[in-house]
Amino acid sequence: MEYVIKIISTIIVLVNGTIVNHLHPMINVNEKNDYVFNGNITNNYIVFNHELWRIMAVHKRDIQIIRNHSVGNMPFDIYNSNNWNLSSLKKYLNSVYLNTINTKYQKLIQTNDNPVTLISIDDYLKANSNQKLCGSLDLYFKNDGLCRQTNYIDKIANGQPLWTISSDDNEHIVYYVGATYFGDSQAKYEMAIYPSLHLKKNIKLNGQGTINNPYKIVF
């Protein structure tokens, strides 16, 4: 069955599908409705560039995805800076890695200006189904054992730390998630890289979103 995602205002309409029932509405910092996959979900798999990714959220203007496997370990920045815009990782992802993405898939990316990025700490927090006990960094510190059981990104990471795009006031410190829960590290150290992208909102999909029958983009 072919699905067409249409976003009208803040309402998602899925023609002949049930993906909306798999999404949990949350209010973002701009007070607009996002539909976010969270918890230990197993129905947000999507094939992108012949690789397995996960749908993180359906926003008003785009669909956010994260690669299901790391592209390898590397520093956030070889010069130990936490400035994403100047980082060696941003340069790598938007040159070497971007060139590995087939042109027809590149055309589906929302922006062509440095489109490959990383998830933020905020993205990570929103991926937790227990917002009452795990909806902030302070709550994570208090309830880390529980929180790591209700966030599928921890399952993707499989115990290894992965870089986020979020940084500390200290010019050398960047946050990571997916190990014990989250932490911070100097940018010069190597950690797993899970690229994230924003796709254009009007795409056609088929499949069920499971690992054995992931959503596939219809061209």
NORBELFEN-V923585 format. One line per field, one symbol per residue. ss: DSSP state (h for helix, s for strand, l for the rest). phi: phi as a letter, one per 30 degrees, with the letter a starting at -180 (. if undefined). burial: 1 if it has 9 or more other ideal C-beta (glycine too) atoms within 8 Angstrom, else 0. Layout:
ss = ???
phi = ???
burial = ???
This chain:
ss = lsssssssllssssslllhhhhlsssslllllssssllslllllssssllsssssssslllsssssslllllsssllllllllhhhlhhhhhhhhhhhhhllhhhhllslllllllslllhhhhhhlsllhhhhllhhhhhhlhhhhlllshhhhhhllllsssssslllllsssssllllssssslllssslllssssslllsssllllllllssssl
phi = .ccbdbcchcccccdhbbdddcccdbcddchcdcccdbicdbbbdbcbhibdbbdcaccdcabcbbddbdckcaddadciccdedcdddddddcbddedddeeddeddddbcchddbbdcededdddcdcddcbdbddddddbeddddcbbddddddhicdbdcddbcdddccbdbbjcdlaabadddddbdccdbbccddcbcbbjcidddbddbdcc
burial = 001111100001010000110111010000011111111010011111001111111111011111110100001110011111001111011100110010001101110000111111101111111100111000110011011101111101100111111010000111111110111010110011111111111010111011000111100
